[in-house]
């Protein structure tokens, strides 16, 4: 059995993904999202920047042999380079065969790791008076346990290959200019435990339970396969508020799916969870069961005006750039709508679009501005401070902002699988367009803000206006979706009155 660092990393995040990557049917696997390509390019850029920081002459196994798809050949080439004592190896592969006892049986495993760099040091090893320590370059900006475990996994393999006891490895986080020094002695045992768990699952073909997580599952190529199965099973993870631990606890109490949960009484559910948690799960389940909204708390007063503004932002986090401020103007007197865009075609134009946006907003000083996340408030504060907007103007804009996400979360249980704008608007009958075809999307999960990040990156690389057009269509639909939600909230408010 081959167990790579990539499979182990996936196992740490989602054991089911590792299982499917080994045993799943390829026909069930979706193509990679375009955003994944951007992440891969960012990883390459980050790795090369770290290479420049060390400023060492390096050798790269992938350019030294023809059969670059053969991992074990690349591992042998990496060992050959270590044996002759080159100063630095870039994108090498290290492999080590070992025996793991699984349920009393010996399993021969080849462990494979992909350190970004292997750097020569003056510590004796089987090679001679030198050895190598690994440098890893994850894309995260903060150190995480999974980064430490993966670095320890590679460090452990390197110890076995070299016949030494490395004390530390280096982890270079994104946008950092100094490495994080990982104490291997503290993390090797954790990595070995994870290896044993993963090998046991794969050797015994124990297919893990499904748990659908919007944040974790979004980029996985098995998402549609898992989601379809979860729907057919009435999986508990499709109910908002059900975490993996809560799902496990429900199953232990013979509440195994949505159907069984919907039939349980609140008093019985309180035997499983404490008061408020039990009540929230019960009400959310009843909302889904009846397909109706349930009022959670008093609905705050939602303003109306002859002219209302619906606001959404598209951003490029890597460049710290808010490149599109989109506004849908709804005139209730004339029954007209118009979509306005303030678009920065590069980072230098951000200040211009901000000033234009402020001028535009100030024309409608009595109009409420509706949006669907805290991000719009944070961004207005950031841009106002950065570009020295007067405090009076900034206060005026901020006072007119109404976050519909906050209102919904605090006031309702809705019959939706999650509380994203797309999920709620989809329930209300509004569907986003596919910007490439103009056709309405039936599955809101196929399109997200990550797609806009990729499109904007393509615009910067190619200068093709088509990429910007895709973004504008997507952003306009975000504004229209926000408007649909506000209309529903207003009607609900009127019914209560």
Buried (B, 14 or more C-beta within 10 A) or exposed (E): EEBBBBBBBBBBEBBBBBBBBBEBEEEBBEEEBBBBEBBEEBBEEBBEBBBEBBEBEBBBBEEEEEEEEEBEBBBBBBBEBBEEEBBBBBBBBBBBEBEBEBEEEEBEBBBBBBBBBBBBEEBEBEBEEBBBBBBBBBBEEEBBEBBBBBBBBBBBBBBBBBEBEBEBBBBBBBEBEEBBEBEBEEBBEBBBEBBBBBBBBBBEEEEBBBBBBBEEBEBBBBBBBBBEBBEEBBBBBBBBBBEEEBBEBBBEBEBBBBEBBBEBEEEEBBEBBEEEBBBBBBBBBBBBBEEEBBEBEEBEEBBEBEBBBBBBBBBBEEBEBBBBBBBBBBBEEEEEBEBBBBBBBEEEBBBEBBBBBBEBBEEBEEBBBBBBBEBBBEBBBEBBEEEEBEEEBBEBBEEBBBBBBBBBBEBBBBBBBBBBBBBBBBBBEBBBBBBEEEEEBEEBBBBBBBBBBBBBBBBBEEEEEEBBBBBBBBBBBBBBBBBBBBEBBBEBBEEEE
